[in-house]
Amino acid sequence: MTPYGGLTFFVVLAALLLPAVILGLLGRRIHYYGLFATLALLWLSFDSWESKALLAGFWLWETALCYGLLRLRAKGPSRGLFWTAVVLVIAPMVVSKVSGLLPGFSFSLLGISYMTFRALDVALDICDGRVKTLSLWETAYYILFAPAISSGPLDRYRRFTADLHRAIPREEYLTLVRDGVWRLMTGALYYFVFGSLIWKLWIEALPDGGFLGWAGYFYGYTFFMFFNFAGYSRMAVGTAYLLGIRLPDNFNRPFLAVDMKDFWARWHISLSTFLRDQVYTRFCMAALRGKWFKGKRTSSYLGYLLTMGLMGLWHGLSLHYLVYGLYHGGVMGLNDLLDTRWKHFKKLKKQPWSRAVCVVVTFHLFAFGLLLFSGKLLG
């Protein structure tokens, strides 16, 4: 059973959400039932015993690491502890990515990229001293949270557990139900109607090669990815709302962005925010403290390349994913350069006509990035 993949899933989802809604309307806390619903969805989504065993092994590995880190961190902060945590937490995901390149070896687990980053968020919060205690069931619920397992959004541990600790008044939960159902309905419209129609009536109908073929794919794939991805994310957020979890929205009208920095504050917001906090900011702060570079902006430019390059590899180890990430790192660096060196750039983004031009240029810059992402350009 594929998450949000067909009628069977939605029938099962409705059956599992009904008790949660009843609990919420009665003013009761949903957190323990939410964990049960997550485990039930995972049991049905991982349909083979092998996949169930791999999921259990993954969870045990990440949980043991987090508890081990908690004990070691109590002795004091350590740079070695930080890097050990990063390497060990992401190891299963790296093995999964590498296995796709090795003949005769396969290690594939639905949602491993998102679950790994959730576990990494817990581990880094422990290393930074922001998390001093762990609850086994809360950590399991967060890392394994089924509604957002395969395509996000990527929630943060402390925000997620704050929802678990808070009783939701009935009137507030009614608002969550209305918003959640609306997101489920509009997400399904995006995913099953708009996305499917664009793929079948637009992309599949394109001629092979030629200007029309490439131009049609350039625009068609961009809109397909938006409706497909935004649709899935909206359904995940809607489901989480019904479970009393305020999963963050992942999209905020990205095609109205005036530059690429603005775009990444609107597209896949949860991932870009996570990478900004855990990679870009850490790299830049370390570079400034260590005086690694002479130029004031060098660490920022290299930080963009590092952060977005890792984002590309997070999707997969194929060349086109790496190029996609480095392309966005370069464009973000150029954006930063224009912001700091060309004083008229900020004015252009505010005036009506020039702002419209900036929006169009930003859209095309991103669409070219998706062309790289698709693998069609680089084979």
C-alpha positions as a Python dict, from the first residue, in 0.01 Angstrom:
ca = {
    (1, 'M'): (0, 0, 0),
    (2, 'T'): (159, 324, -119),
    (3, 'P'): (105, 637, 98),
    (4, 'Y'): (-151, 862, -74),
    (5, 'G'): (-128, 634, -376),
    (6, 'G'): (-483, 515, -429),
    (7, 'L'): (-831, 440, -297),
    (8, 'T'): (-719, 160, -63),
    (9, 'F'): (-486, 390, 124),
    (10, 'F'): (-752, 658, 171),
    (11, 'V'): (-1009, 406, 298),
    (12, 'V'): (-757, 280, 555),
    (13, 'L'): (-656, 636, 640),
    (14, 'A'): (-1017, 740, 698),
    (15, 'A'): (-1073, 442, 927),
    (16, 'L'): (-763, 528, 1130),
    (17, 'L'): (-838, 900, 1148),
    (18, 'L'): (-1198, 862, 1266),
    (19, 'P'): (-1107, 765, 1626),
    (20, 'A'): (-855, 1051, 1635),
    (21, 'V'): (-1123, 1300, 1533),
    (22, 'I'): (-1363, 1163, 1795),
    (23, 'L'): (-1095, 1196, 2065),
    (24, 'G'): (-1018, 1551, 1954),
    (25, 'L'): (-1382, 1657, 1951),
    (26, 'L'): (-1423, 1514, 2301),
    (27, 'G'): (-1131, 1730, 2415),
    (28, 'R'): (-908, 1427, 2476),
    (29, 'R'): (-541, 1411, 2382),
    (30, 'I'): (-465, 1218, 2063),
    (31, 'H'): (-90, 1161, 2102),
    (32, 'Y'): (-91, 795, 2207),
    (33, 'Y'): (-352, 701, 1951),
    (34, 'G'): (-152, 896, 1691),
    (35, 'L'): (146, 669, 1752),
    (36, 'F'): (-79, 365, 1709),
    (37, 'A'): (-215, 508, 1381),
    (38, 'T'): (140, 573, 1258),
    (39, 'L'): (248, 217, 1338),
    (40, 'A'): (-63, 78, 1168),
    (41, 'L'): (4, 281, 852),
    (42, 'L'): (367, 170, 851),
    (43, 'W'): (268, -195, 896),
    (44, 'L'): (41, -175, 592),
    (45, 'S'): (277, 39, 381),
    (46, 'F'): (576, -191, 436),
    (47, 'D'): (409, -493, 287),
    (48, 'S'): (690, -752, 305),
    (49, 'W'): (844, -900, 617),
    (50, 'E'): (1185, -800, 486),
    (51, 'S'): (1086, -433, 462),
    (52, 'K'): (926, -446, 808),
    (53, 'A'): (1247, -593, 951),
    (54, 'L'): (1459, -327, 780),
    (55, 'L'): (1236, -52, 920),
    (56, 'A'): (1257, -198, 1270),
    (57, 'G'): (1635, -229, 1239),
    (58, 'F'): (1664, 128, 1116),
    (59, 'W'): (1456, 259, 1407),
    (60, 'L'): (1654, 59, 1664),
    (61, 'W'): (1982, 188, 1519),
    (62, 'E'): (1877, 553, 1524),
    (63, 'T'): (1715, 529, 1866),
    (64, 'A'): (2017, 358, 2022),
    (65, 'L'): (2240, 628, 1874),
    (66, 'C'): (2026, 908, 2016),
    (67, 'Y'): (2023, 758, 2364),
    (68, 'G'): (2397, 691, 2346),
    (69, 'L'): (2459, 1051, 2240),
    (70, 'L'): (2245, 1174, 2528),
    (71, 'R'): (2465, 992, 2780),
    (72, 'L'): (2789, 1108, 2619),
    (73, 'R'): (2668, 1469, 2587),
    (74, 'A'): (2601, 1477, 2961),
    (75, 'K'): (2981, 1467, 3005),
    (76, 'G'): (3018, 1789, 2806),
    (77, 'P'): (3021, 1916, 2446),
    (78, 'S'): (3265, 1766, 2199),
    (79, 'R'): (3342, 1828, 1832),
    (80, 'G'): (3427, 1460, 1797),
    (81, 'L'): (3086, 1369, 1937),
    (82, 'F'): (2919, 1597, 1682),
    (83, 'W'): (3091, 1440, 1382),
    (84, 'T'): (3045, 1087, 1517),
    (85, 'A'): (2673, 1159, 1552),
    (86, 'V'): (2645, 1290, 1196),
    (87, 'V'): (2833, 998, 1040),
    (88, 'L'): (2652, 724, 1232),
    (89, 'V'): (2304, 873, 1197),
    (90, 'I'): (2326, 920, 819),
    (91, 'A'): (2508, 587, 762),
    (92, 'P'): (2192, 384, 677),
    (93, 'M'): (2080, 648, 426),
    (94, 'V'): (2425, 657, 265),
    (95, 'V'): (2425, 277, 235),
    (96, 'S'): (2080, 294, 77),
    (97, 'K'): (2193, 555, -177),
    (98, 'V'): (2515, 368, -260),
    (99, 'S'): (2332, 35, -296),
    (100, 'G'): (2152, 172, -600),
    (101, 'L'): (2488, 196, -778),
    (102, 'L'): (2612, -152, -687),
    (103, 'P'): (2500, -457, -888),
    (104, 'G'): (2371, -744, -680),
    (105, 'F'): (2326, -537, -363),
    (106, 'S'): (2004, -372, -259),
    (107, 'F'): (1908, -182, 54),
    (108, 'S'): (1594, 18, -7),
    (109, 'L'): (1362, 156, 258),
    (110, 'L'): (1058, 375, 196),
    (111, 'G'): (1109, 720, 346),
    (112, 'I'): (1467, 662, 461),
    (113, 'S'): (1579, 1010, 351),
    (114, 'Y'): (1315, 1189, 559),
    (115, 'M'): (1341, 955, 857),
    (116, 'T'): (1720, 998, 859),
    (117, 'F'): (1695, 1377, 865),
    (118, 'R'): (1444, 1357, 1150),
    (119, 'A'): (1682, 1136, 1346),
    (120, 'L'): (1964, 1377, 1260),
    (121, 'D'): (1760, 1667, 1396),
    (122, 'V'): (1722, 1483, 1727),
    (123, 'A'): (2093, 1396, 1737),
    (124, 'L'): (2211, 1750, 1660),
    (125, 'D'): (1974, 1898, 1918),
    (126, 'I'): (2132, 1662, 2171),
    (127, 'C'): (2486, 1760, 2064),
    (128, 'D'): (2395, 2129, 2090),
    (129, 'G'): (2251, 2080, 2438),
    (130, 'R'): (1900, 2182, 2335),
    (131, 'V'): (1756, 1837, 2416),
    (132, 'K'): (1854, 1695, 2756),
    (133, 'T'): (1597, 1417, 2795),
    (134, 'L'): (1429, 1177, 2556),
    (135, 'S'): (1098, 994, 2562),
    (136, 'L'): (1111, 662, 2378),
    (137, 'W'): (757, 684, 2243),
    (138, 'E'): (786, 1051, 2144),
    (139, 'T'): (1112, 989, 1960),
    (140, 'A'): (962, 688, 1782),
    (141, 'Y'): (651, 884, 1686),
    (142, 'Y'): (861, 1170, 1548),
    (143, 'I'): (1114, 965, 1349),
    (144, 'L'): (854, 724, 1210),
    (145, 'F'): (569, 976, 1162),
    (146, 'A'): (382, 798, 881),
    (147, 'P'): (177, 1081, 723),
    (148, 'A'): (498, 1250, 603),
    (149, 'I'): (722, 948, 560),
    (150, 'S'): (799, 949, 189),
    (151, 'S'): (789, 1311, 71),
    (152, 'G'): (774, 1531, 379),
    (153, 'P'): (726, 1792, 504),
    (154, 'L'): (1027, 1760, 732),
    (155, 'D'): (920, 1863, 1081),
    (156, 'R'): (1159, 1951, 1366),
    (157, 'Y'): (1182, 1746, 1684),
    (158, 'R'): (1123, 2018, 1942),
    (159, 'R'): (832, 2169, 1749),
    (160, 'F'): (676, 1824, 1700),
    (161, 'T'): (703, 1719, 2064),
    (162, 'A'): (564, 2056, 2177),
    (163, 'D'): (242, 1958, 1997),
    (164, 'L'): (240, 1625, 2182),
    (165, 'H'): (268, 1796, 2521),
    (166, 'R'): (-11, 2042, 2455),
    (167, 'A'): (-381, 1971, 2511),
    (168, 'I'): (-588, 2113, 2224),
    (169, 'P'): (-918, 2281, 2319),
    (170, 'R'): (-1221, 2149, 2131),
    (171, 'E'): (-1279, 2475, 1939),
    (172, 'E'): (-917, 2486, 1829),
    (173, 'Y'): (-930, 2122, 1720),
    (174, 'L'): (-1242, 2196, 1514),
    (175, 'T'): (-1037, 2456, 1326),
    (176, 'L'): (-763, 2197, 1274),
    (177, 'V'): (-1020, 1952, 1136),
    (178, 'R'): (-1158, 2208, 890),
    (179, 'D'): (-810, 2310, 779),
    (180, 'G'): (-695, 1950, 762),
    (181, 'V'): (-987, 1832, 550),
    (182, 'W'): (-939, 2132, 319),
    (183, 'R'): (-571, 2048, 275),
    (184, 'L'): (-652, 1684, 209),
    (185, 'M'): (-908, 1777, -56),
    (186, 'T'): (-696, 2040, -232),
    (187, 'G'): (-388, 1819, -206),
    (188, 'A'): (-574, 1534, -374),
    (189, 'L'): (-690, 1778, -644),
    (190, 'Y'): (-332, 1890, -705),
    (191, 'Y'): (-188, 1539, -700),
    (192, 'F'): (-447, 1323, -872),
    (193, 'V'): (-611, 1573, -1108),
    (194, 'F'): (-376, 1856, -1201),
    (195, 'G'): (-54, 1654, -1176),
    (196, 'S'): (-196, 1354, -1362),
    (197, 'L'): (-351, 1567, -1637),
    (198, 'I'): (-28, 1758, -1693),
    (199, 'W'): (166, 1434, -1720),
    (200, 'K'): (-76, 1250, -1946),
    (201, 'L'): (-209, 1529, -2166),
    (202, 'W'): (99, 1751, -2176),
    (203, 'I'): (426, 1571, -2111),
    (204, 'E'): (339, 1234, -2265),
    (205, 'A'): (199, 1409, -2574),
    (206, 'L'): (521, 1601, -2644),
    (207, 'P'): (723, 1522, -2957),
    (208, 'D'): (1069, 1370, -2912),
    (209, 'G'): (1337, 1637, -2943),
    (210, 'G'): (1312, 1963, -3130),
    (211, 'F'): (1230, 2304, -2991),
    (212, 'L'): (866, 2221, -2912),
    (213, 'G'): (962, 1900, -2737),
    (214, 'W'): (1223, 2064, -2516),
    (215, 'A'): (1023, 2381, -2446),
    (216, 'G'): (712, 2179, -2367),
    (217, 'Y'): (903, 1955, -2129),
    (218, 'F'): (1076, 2257, -1970),
    (219, 'Y'): (746, 2412, -1865),
    (220, 'G'): (537, 2097, -1831),
    (221, 'Y'): (778, 1920, -1596),
    (222, 'T'): (800, 2231, -1375),
    (223, 'F'): (423, 2250, -1328),
    (224, 'F'): (396, 1872, -1291),
    (225, 'M'): (654, 1872, -1010),
    (226, 'F'): (476, 2154, -832),
    (227, 'F'): (131, 1995, -836),
    (228, 'N'): (269, 1648, -763),
    (229, 'F'): (491, 1753, -475),
    (230, 'A'): (270, 2028, -333),
    (231, 'G'): (-30, 1795, -356),
    (232, 'Y'): (144, 1522, -159),
    (233, 'S'): (267, 1774, 99),
    (234, 'R'): (-81, 1923, 147),
    (235, 'M'): (-230, 1577, 202),
    (236, 'A'): (41, 1498, 457),
    (237, 'V'): (-18, 1825, 642),
    (238, 'G'): (-395, 1770, 637),
    (239, 'T'): (-357, 1421, 781),
    (240, 'A'): (-125, 1549, 1053),
    (241, 'Y'): (-374, 1821, 1149),
    (242, 'L'): (-641, 1558, 1214),
    (243, 'L'): (-393, 1385, 1445),
    (244, 'G'): (-337, 1713, 1631),
    (245, 'I'): (7, 1773, 1479),
    (246, 'R'): (65, 2111, 1313),
    (247, 'L'): (299, 1988, 1044),
    (248, 'P'): (449, 2294, 869),
    (249, 'D'): (331, 2385, 521),
    (250, 'N'): (591, 2313, 255),
    (251, 'F'): (492, 2563, -15),
    (252, 'N'): (401, 2931, -13),
    (253, 'R'): (326, 3050, -368),
    (254, 'P'): (681, 2978, -492),
    (255, 'F'): (621, 3103, -846),
    (256, 'L'): (574, 3456, -708),
    (257, 'A'): (931, 3462, -573),
    (258, 'V'): (1139, 3761, -684),
    (259, 'D'): (1478, 3589, -657),
    (260, 'M'): (1618, 3245, -578),
    (261, 'K'): (1670, 3317, -208),
    (262, 'D'): (1305, 3415, -190),
    (263, 'F'): (1215, 3106, -392),
    (264, 'W'): (1380, 2864, -149),
    (265, 'A'): (1192, 3036, 133),
    (266, 'R'): (873, 2931, -49),
    (267, 'W'): (953, 2590, -207),
    (268, 'H'): (1014, 2277, 2),
    (269, 'I'): (1033, 2513, 297),
    (270, 'S'): (1089, 2245, 559),
    (271, 'L'): (1394, 2097, 383),
    (272, 'S'): (1551, 2430, 290),
    (273, 'T'): (1506, 2556, 648),
    (274, 'F'): (1657, 2237, 790),
    (275, 'L'): (1960, 2261, 560),
    (276, 'R'): (1999, 2632, 631),
    (277, 'D'): (2008, 2570, 1006),
    (278, 'Q'): (2206, 2246, 1017),
    (279, 'V'): (2451, 2289, 727),
    (280, 'Y'): (2479, 2645, 593),
    (281, 'T'): (2472, 2831, 926),
    (282, 'R'): (2705, 2582, 1097),
    (283, 'F'): (2954, 2598, 809),
    (284, 'C'): (2954, 2979, 796),
    (285, 'M'): (2988, 3016, 1173),
    (286, 'A'): (3274, 2766, 1184),
    (287, 'A'): (3447, 2945, 895),
    (288, 'L'): (3414, 3283, 1067),
    (289, 'R'): (3537, 3154, 1404),
    (290, 'G'): (3828, 2971, 1244),
    (291, 'K'): (3909, 3254, 999),
    (292, 'W'): (3926, 3004, 715),
    (293, 'F'): (3892, 3261, 437),
    (294, 'K'): (4015, 3615, 380),
    (295, 'G'): (3707, 3738, 193),
    (296, 'K'): (3410, 3834, 408),
    (297, 'R'): (3158, 3666, 177),
    (298, 'T'): (3364, 3363, 75),
    (299, 'S'): (3223, 3141, 348),
    (300, 'S'): (2871, 3238, 243),
    (301, 'Y'): (2930, 3153, -124),
    (302, 'L'): (3097, 2822, -42),
    (303, 'G'): (2826, 2753, 214),
    (304, 'Y'): (2563, 2779, -58),
    (305, 'L'): (2754, 2535, -279),
    (306, 'L'): (2802, 2291, 9),
    (307, 'T'): (2444, 2312, 132),
    (308, 'M'): (2274, 2284, -204),
    (309, 'G'): (2522, 2023, -325),
    (310, 'L'): (2432, 1806, -27),
    (311, 'M'): (2066, 1872, -100),
    (312, 'G'): (2119, 1734, -450),
    (313, 'L'): (2297, 1422, -320),
    (314, 'W'): (2020, 1373, -62),
    (315, 'H'): (1789, 1306, -356),
    (316, 'G'): (2029, 1048, -500),
    (317, 'L'): (2390, 986, -603),
    (318, 'S'): (2335, 1023, -977),
    (319, 'L'): (2533, 1296, -1152),
    (320, 'H'): (2226, 1499, -1245),
    (321, 'Y'): (2125, 1532, -878),
    (322, 'L'): (2468, 1664, -784),
    (323, 'V'): (2471, 1906, -1077),
    (324, 'Y'): (2120, 2019, -981),
    (325, 'G'): (2235, 2096, -628),
    (326, 'L'): (2554, 2274, -733),
    (327, 'Y'): (2359, 2475, -988),
    (328, 'H'): (2130, 2604, -715),
    (329, 'G'): (2428, 2670, -489),
    (330, 'G'): (2583, 2881, -764),
    (331, 'V'): (2259, 3068, -832),
    (332, 'M'): (2213, 3137, -461),
    (333, 'G'): (2568, 3269, -442),
    (334, 'L'): (2503, 3495, -742),
    (335, 'N'): (2184, 3613, -573),
    (336, 'D'): (2381, 3697, -260),
    (337, 'L'): (2643, 3878, -467),
    (338, 'L'): (2379, 4094, -636),
    (339, 'D'): (2216, 4173, -302),
    (340, 'T'): (2544, 4293, -151),
    (341, 'R'): (2725, 4447, -450),
    (342, 'W'): (2450, 4598, -667),
    (343, 'K'): (2255, 4852, -467),
    (344, 'H'): (1978, 4880, -728),
    (345, 'F'): (1894, 4508, -715),
    (346, 'K'): (1678, 4539, -404),
    (347, 'K'): (1494, 4834, -557),
    (348, 'L'): (1423, 4633, -873),
    (349, 'K'): (1252, 4367, -662),
    (350, 'K'): (1012, 4623, -513),
    (351, 'Q'): (901, 4830, -813),
    (352, 'P'): (594, 4679, -988),
    (353, 'W'): (724, 4630, -1344),
    (354, 'S'): (1078, 4533, -1256),
    (355, 'R'): (942, 4305, -981),
    (356, 'A'): (735, 4123, -1245),
    (357, 'V'): (1050, 4075, -1454),
    (358, 'C'): (1231, 3937, -1148),
    (359, 'V'): (947, 3689, -1090),
    (360, 'V'): (964, 3566, -1451),
    (361, 'V'): (1344, 3533, -1441),
    (362, 'T'): (1330, 3346, -1109),
    (363, 'F'): (1072, 3103, -1245),
    (364, 'H'): (1291, 3023, -1545),
    (365, 'L'): (1602, 2982, -1332),
    (366, 'F'): (1420, 2727, -1120),
    (367, 'A'): (1263, 2553, -1420),
    (368, 'F'): (1610, 2504, -1568),
    (369, 'G'): (1717, 2353, -1236),
    (370, 'L'): (1429, 2106, -1257),
    (371, 'L'): (1537, 2018, -1610),
    (372, 'L'): (1873, 1920, -1460),
    (373, 'F'): (1695, 1737, -1176),
    (374, 'S'): (1486, 1531, -1418),
    (375, 'G'): (1795, 1377, -1575),
    (376, 'K'): (1665, 1451, -1923),
    (377, 'L'): (1935, 1708, -1996),
    (378, 'L'): (2228, 1505, -1864),
    (379, 'G'): (2094, 1164, -1964),
}
